[in-house]
Every structure is written in structure tokens, then in C-alpha cells.
């Protein structure tokens, strides 16, 4: 007879088996599982969790923000009604990354072990492969500031709730993190006594913090506790047998005093059989260490998207941009931004590589502007985006654009729409408007192969086609159609700006 097991209300999914930091005490090194959890395996596991009593999924690693499909997993959790947490060192969370991540996360857990920069470095809480010119303290403060600014423009139900994890070792046990935490303003802090798991981090024995020293550290930190800030102390014994962990190979993993035990892959044998293989967990210990607390509601998705409108010269792009923005009560951002328009003519006569570099920088500037509007709680409609720079640049080289060729530091909007117009109609609309502004735009009318490469490039870069032969009103209707926006994006009119 088959039966369904009951899991703890929180499952920790370690979706990345490696990390860009070198924390010397780390007890989740996954030496035999340095890989990404495949998205198919992750989705198979996630779908089995709600019926087993799971309410929240905490994504961890390694460093989970290194997983290229983290957002897809977070969206899946929203569809399943699961609350999400992400435990991160914050190294990948620049302003644009925060914009993309925050709509899908209910708890952001920042790992920073000290308010003293040198202590973090001594503990290995720093990048392994490059010089850390920022430092973990400032990095944590920057991310926390972004969280608070994000929350200021949205309802309480949509807040990203901030938590801080501090591992207490022999190197930081004499410090007082209280004043720094008070400035950081998290809702919750977890203090973790350095734990040595046999076979995992035996080389960190010298970093162990004794029970009395840990208790003293915790008492020192807890002086700042309030109704708005809860500080929980988790001893090395509390950690054992009290978690539901999934490793990067998709196996349940449980920490015992004698070391870790792993199940067979969950996506192969199912949750129930895999959970039985590790012996479940000690629910009394789970509750005793504060494993249950008010955690909010599942994500409702993106409420303030950045939408870019693209099209060849004459397609009615600017008109559609302003009509769409008017209907949504959205901000309009031009690319290049108005402040750079004066330099555009000079850039257009530069050698190809310099001209393209200028446009890539203009894309960065425009997206920075758009991102700040999103943090202020506004939807943004962009007049052109990275897709123009990539599509034209590739077409000039005789090829079709590819996402892989877009510089990694150039942010991208949430959605791109391409206004497709029959060439005869495009030329008719352009008649009497004078010469094209740039040589490449003029080439659209004289070189059919070039024009087709540009169009194909937009599609290859993910732009959705909209029939621009329709009226402007009908084109905007098509863009605003609910089925147009995948991934739980709420495209709806906003309050009129004052």
C-alpha cells in the first residue's frame, strides 16, 4: 500500500554545488555534487512538495544566484503556491538583478558574518577568484538598501523580507553585530554556531566556537531584538537531523553527528521513498530551532514590468510607445536617453567598434533609468532597447543576432515587442519624411537581405511580433492581451501620476 509522507513546512533546495566564495567553515560544500540541479529535476521535485505539507522553499547552494534558471524555479513556486526564500552572499545582486529577482522572492537571506571587513576576509567570506574591491559588509548594505527601497513602493503583501545569516566562529565570536544589524534593518537574523560535519568540513575544526562563547555572542546580539526584529540562535547540535535538504543532484540530504546521508535522486524514485531513505528529520528539533515563523504569501509575479517596443523606421514605434504608456500610466524611457541624444550624431560617424560601444553604453544608461522607475513602483515603456543594437550590429556583419553575443553587463527589459510592417507600407509611411537618421537605417530600404537579417535578429533575441498594419489602438490592444505576457506578469493600468 502506498502512502504520502509529511515533510517539514520548509524545504531547502541546494540548486548549485559550487560557490564563488571560499568560506572556510562551509558545511555544504557538495564535494561530490559540484553541478547545477537540472531544471527538469527541480520542477519534478517542486511539484511533489505542496501535497506533502511544504509551504516554503529556500533556494541555497553553493551560491544559488549562479544558477541560470533560478528565476524559472521561483516562477514555478509561485504557480504552485509555494513561498520562496533565497540564501545568497549578494555578490550577483546589482540593481538590475534585484529588479528581476525581487518580484519572485518573499525572503532574501543575506549571508555576512561580520561588520568588520577583515574578519569576513579571514573567514573566507569573499570571492575566490578575484580581488574583492567592495567588501562583504558594503555589499550586504547595498543589497539591504535595495530591499528597503523596493519595499517602500509596494504593498506589505509584496514586500521582500530581509533576513541575515551569521556564522559564529572563533574569529568573530568576540564581536558585537548589534549596532550594524540595527542599521541594516532585517526582520530576522539567524546566528549559526560553526558546525563540523565529519567528512565535509573537517579542515575547519580550528574555527569551532564553544557553547559558552556562542551563547555570549547570541546574548550580545539579542539586545537589539524588538517586535520588528527577531534574532534566533542555532547551535551546531540544533542543525543535526532537523532540515529537509535537497542537494544539487536532486537527493535528500540529512546531517547526522556522524556525517551526511543521501537518498537516491528524488526525481527518479519520488519524494516519499527518498525521504524514507534518509530517515526523515527530527520535527521537535525543527520547531525548537525556530523553523516555523510567519512567512507571508506566495509571490504574485511582476507588477511593474519594463516593456520595450521595437520596429524598423516607419513602423509607428514611438506612437505605440506613448499610447501604451498612456493606457498603463507608465513612464516612458527613450533609448538612447534624452541626455545622450546630442552625442548620437557624433557617435554615428565613429568606426564600427566605437559606434557600437557607444550604443551599448546608451543601453546601459537607458535601462538604469528604467530600473529606478521600477524601484519607485512604476511600469516602464521603452522606445528601443538592447535588441536594436544587437540586431543592427549583427546584420552589418552579415549574420543574425544571438542573445549570447549581447554583453553580459547590458540589462534587458522584461518583454520586447517588434512592430512588423509590410515593406511597401513602411516605405509609404516614410515618404516625405526626409533621409533616414543613420546610414544603417537608410540601408533598410536598399538592401533586402540586410533588412531581413535585422528582422530575424529581433525574433532571435526574443521579441514578440505585433502586426503594425493594424491601427495603433489595435496594436496596443494586442500587446496588452493577457496571453501575451508569460511568467505571471501583471500588465494592468496603474494610478494616474500626479
N, C-alpha and C positions, 0 to 999 in steps of 0.2 A: 504494500500500500504506500503511495506517495504522499508526502505532506510538505507544507511550506514552513520554512523556519522563520523565526523572528530575529531581525538584525537590530543593532543599536540604531537610534534615530539619526546618527551621523556616520557616514562612511567617508574615509579619507582615500582619495584616489591619487596615487603617486604616478602621474602620467609621463614623467620624464625620469630616466635613470641616471642622468648626469646633471652637473651644475656648473655654472661659470664662476662660482665662488669656491674657496678652499677651506671652509670651516673645519678646524682640526678636531672638533669633538663630534662631528656629524655621525649620527647613528642610523641614517637612511642613505647609505652610500650605494646600495644596489650594485655591488661589485660584479655580480653575475648577470645583471639585467640592465646594462647601460644602453638603453634603447628608448624609443618613443612607444607608448602604448598606441597601437593602431586604432584609428578612428572607428573601424568596424567593430573591433573588440570592445572598445569603450561604450559604444552605443548599445551593443548587446547586453553588457553588464548594467548600464543605467536603466534600461527598460525593465529589468527584473527587480529593481530596488523598491519602488513605491509599494508594491504588494507585500513586501517584507517589513514594512513599518519604517522605512527610511524616509526622513523628512529633509535632511540637508546633506549635500555632497561637498566635501572640501577638497579642492584640487591642490596637490602639492607635488614635490619632486624628490630629488633634484630641484630644478627651478622650472615651475610649470609654465611660465610665460615664454619659455623657449620652445614649447610645443606649437607647431604651425597650425594645429587645428583646435586649439584651446577654445576659441570663440564658438566653433561648431558644437563642442561638447557643452558649453554653457547654454547655448540656444536649445539644445536637446533637453537639458534640465528644466528650462522654462516651460517647454512643451509638456513635460512630464509632471509639472507641478512641484519640482524639487527646488529648494532654496540652495543657493550657491555661495561658497567661500573660496577664496584663492589665497594661498600662503606664498609670499614672494619676498625676495630681497629687494625688489623695486628697481633693479638695475635696468630693466627694459621699459620702464614706465615713464616715458617722456609725456609731454602734454597730449600729443595725438594718440598715443597708446592708451592713455587714461580715458580719452574721449570714446574710444572704441570698446574698451573693457567695462567701464563703469555701468552702462545700462544693463549688463548681464550679471552683475555681482551684487550680492547683498552684504557680504562681509569681505573686506580686504584686510588681510592679516600681514602686517609688515614685520619682517624679522630684522631686528637690530639689537645687539647685545649690550651696547654701552653708549652713553652720551659722550664718551671720550674717544676721539678718533684713533689714538694709538692703541687703545685696548681692543677695538674691533680688528685692527690690523694684526695684533698679536694673536688673536683668536682665529685668524684666518677669514674673518668676515669681510672679504674684499675680493675683487676679481683675480682669477688665477693667471690670466694670460696678458693682461695689460695694466699699465700704471693707472691707479685709481686717483684721478686728479680732483674728484668731487668729495669722496669720503662717504662712508655709510651713514653718518649722522646727518649730514646735509641732504643726502639722497632721501632718507626717511622723512625729513622735514619737508622737502619739496613735494613728495607724494602725498603726505598728510595734508599739506596746504591745498593741493588739488582736490582731495576728497572733500574738504570743508567748503571750498568754493563751489564744487559741483552740487553739494547738498543745499547750499544757500538758495539755489534757483529751482528746486524741485520739492515735491511733497514729501512728507515723512515716510510714506509707504515706498517711495522710490529712492530713499537715501542709500548711499554706500556707507555701511557702518564700519568704523575703523577699530581694528584690534592690533595690539603689538605683542609679539613673542620675544622673550628674552631668555636665553640660555645662561644659567648662572654656573660659572666655573671658578677655579682657583684664581683666575686672572681678573675677574670683575666682582667677586663676592664682597669686596670691601667698599664698593661704590654705593652711592645713593642715587637711583634713577628718578626719584620722585619729582624734583623740580622740572626736569626735562620732559617727563611724561605729562606733567600738568600743562606744559606749553604745547605739547603735541596734540592733546585733547582726544585721545582714543576713548571709546566706550568701554573697552575691555582690554585687560592686559593679562597675559599668561606668563608666569615665571616658571621655567623648567629647570630643575636640577640636572646638571650634566649626568647623563646615564651611559654606562658602559655595557654594551651588548656583546657577549662573547662571540668572537668570530666576525664581528662587524667593525668595531672601532676600538679594539684593544690597545692601539697605539695612543689613545687619548687618556690613558689611566692617570697621567700626571695632572690632568685638568679637572679631575673629580673635586667636587665641593662637598665637604662634610655636612651631615644633617643639621648640626647646630649652626654652622655658618650660613647654610641655605635658609634656615628659619629666621636668623637675624636679618639677612638681606630682605626676605619677604616682609618681615615686620617693618623694616625701614621704608620699603616702597609703599606698603599699605597705609601709611599715614595720610596719603593724599586721597584715599578712597572716598567716594561720595555716591549720591544717588545716580550721578551721571557717569561714574567710573567704577567699574568692578575689577579688582585685582585678584587673580587666582594663582595659588602656588601649587605646582605639581611636582611631587618628589620623584626620584628615579624609580621608586617602587610603585607609585601610582601609575606610571606608564605601562608597566608589565601587564599583559593579559587583558587590557582594558580598551583596546581600539579595534575597529573594523577597518583594516588597511588593505588596499589593492595595490599591488606592485606594477611596475611598467611592463611586465609580461602577462598581466591580467590575472594574477593569482592572489588569493587572500594570503596575507602575511601577518603573523602574530609574534609579538616579542615575549619570550619567556625568560626566566632568570638564567637559563642555560643557553640562550640564543634564539634566533628566529626559526620558525617553522613555516613552510609554504605549502599551499594546496596545489593541485593541478589547475591549469587555466580555467577561470570561471566561464569564459565564453565557449569552452569545449564541453564541460561537464555540468554547468549550471550552478547557480548561487547556492542552492541547498546542499548539494554534495560537496562543493568546495568549502563551505563554511564548516561542515561537519569534519572535514579533514584536518582543520587547524584547531578543532575543539572549541570553536566559538570564542566568546570573551566573558570576562567577569563583570556582569552588569552592576553589581554592588560597587565595584571599584570604579566603573564608568561614571556612575552617579556621584560617588564620593569625590571624584576629582573635578566635578563641575561640568560634566559632559552635556548636561541639559540646561539650556537657558533660552530666553526669548530671542528668537532669531529672525522675526519678520516674515514677510510674504515672498513668494517666488517672483522673479523678475517679470515685468510686463513688456519688456523689449525696448527698442529705441523709440523715444518720444520726440527727439529733436534731431532728425537726420540732416546730413549735408547732401543736397541733391544737385548734381551738375548737369547742365544742358549743353550739348554739343551739336554741331551741324556745320556743313560747308557754308561758305559765304553765300548769303541769299536765302537761306533756309528758314528765316524767321526766328532765329535763335533768341536774339535779345528781346523780341516781343513776347515770346513764350516765357522767357525767364521772368519778366515783370508781371505777366498775367498770373503765372503760377505763384509767385511771391505774394501778390495781392490777395489771392484766394486763401493762402495759408497764413497770412500775417507774418511772413518770413522776412528775414534780412536778405539783401542781395549783395553778393560779393563778386566783383569782376576779376578776371584773370587775363592779363596782369592787373594788379591793384591800381587804382587811380593814381596813387603817389609814384608809381613806376612808369606811367604812360609816357611821360616826357622822354624817358630814356629808351623807349621801344624803337623809335626810328633809328637811333644810333646803333642799337643792338642788331637791327636787321641787316646792316651792311658789314657786320663783322664776319670774319672767317667762320665756316660752319661750326666748328667745335666751340668757339667762343660764343657764337649766337645761341647755340643750343644750351650752353651753360647758363646764359643769361635767362633763358626761358625756364629752365629747371629751377633757378633761384626764384623767379617770379611765382612759380607754382608753390614753392615752399611758403613764400610770403602770403599768398592768397589763402592757402589752407590754414596758416597760422591765424589769419583774421577770422576765417570761418569757425575754427575751433574755439576761439574766445567767445564768439557769439553763442555757440552751443553750451559752453560753460555758464553763460548768462541766461540759459534757458530758452534760446531762440532756435528755430529751424532756419536753415540757410539754403538759398538757391544760388548756385554759382553759374556765372556766364563763362563757360570753358573751365577746363581742369587739366590735370596731367595728361589726359588722353590725347589732347590736341598736340602737345609737344612730342609725345611718343609716336603718334600716328604719322605726323608730317615728317618727323626726323627719320623714321624707318623708310617711309615712301621715297624720300630723297635718295636713300641708299639702294633703292631698287628692291626692298623687301617689305614684308608686312610686319607691323609692330607686334611685340610679345611682352607680356607682363614681366617676364624675367629680365628684360632689358631696362626696366624703369629703375632709376636709382633707389636704393632701399630707404634712403632718408627723405624721400618725397612722399608726403602723406597723400592718401586717396580718399575721396568722398565716399559716402555710403552707397550711393547709386548714381549711375551715369546714364543719361538718355541721349540717343542720337536721332536728330530730326532728319529722316530720309526723304529726299525730294527728287523727283524725276529731273534729269539734267536739262531738258528743254524748258521746263518750268523755272528751274533755277536761273538759267540764262535770261529768261524773260523778265524775271524779277530784278536781275542785276542791270538790265538795260537802262541807261540814263543815269546810273549811279556813279559813273566815273571809273577810273582804274582801281584794281584791287590794291589793298594797302601794302601787301608784300608780294615778292616775286613768286613765292610758293603758292599763294592764293590765286595769283594770276595764272599759274601753270595748270590749275584745276580745269580751266576751260580749253586749254590747248593740248593737254596730254591725258588721254582717256585712261591709259594704263596707270599713270601716276595717281589719278583721281580714284581709281578702283582700289589701289593699294591703301590709300588713305581711309577709304570707307571700310575696307576689310580690316584695317588696323583698329578702328573704333570697336568693331564687333569682337575682335580677338582680345581686346582689353576689357571686355565685359559690358560694353554699352548695350542697352536695350533699344531696339529700333522703334521709332514712333513715326507714323505716316504724316509727313509735313504737308502733304497735299490737302489735308483737312484744314478746316478753319482753325484759328488759334484757340478758340474756345474748345473745340472738339479735341484738339491735340492735348490741351491741358487736362480735359476730362480723361483721356486715355492714360496720361501719366498718373493721375490721382486714383485710378481704378484700384480697389483693394487687392486684386490678384496680381497687380504689377509688383508689389513690394513683398519679397520673400523675407523670412527670418524675423517675423514679429516686429516689423517696423510700423509704428502707428503714424500714418500720414493723415493728419487732420488739421483743420483750421485752428489757429491759436487766437488768443485775445488780441484785439487791436492794440497796436503800440500807441502810447500816449505821446 
